[in-house]
């Protein structure tokens, strides 16, 4: 038996509870990170792209159109991050990266059954689905709950201030 760099198969043990992403899941993570970058990283990229447009151009430096394209991409990424859009991936985007659609569908169905991903049917196409990984779905729910709680606190404060304003008017004695 030929030994690999890791040693023989009998000495190498993979734990059963190791959570290794499927091809579809790792592709979704890659697409998600490319389409929805970290806001701080997007701001840094926009600042760096702005600096390259003002710097003198050397032979190794990118041309103005490349720098402008980087600026536009960074600005779009920052705008997307600022709007806090859900980090959805379309199933069709996944198909452009993975060559075997059947295997991708099988992986997605397994992820859905395990609760690691949510699929949402879109009305824009006959077979168009949006996909959210569990962590992104929970983040969307958490932000909605936080917004709802914040609105409830604001409404409660407004009601209390209205009641306080009405109480002194009721306590004034009438002169007749």
Secondary structure as UniProt FT lines:
FT   TURN            5..6
FT   TURN            9..11
FT   TURN            16..17
FT   HELIX           23..35
FT   HELIX           39..54
FT   HELIX           64..83
FT   STRAND          89..90
FT   HELIX           91..97
FT   HELIX           101..114
FT   STRAND          117..121
FT   TURN            123..124
FT   TURN            126..127
FT   STRAND          129..133
FT   HELIX           134..171
//
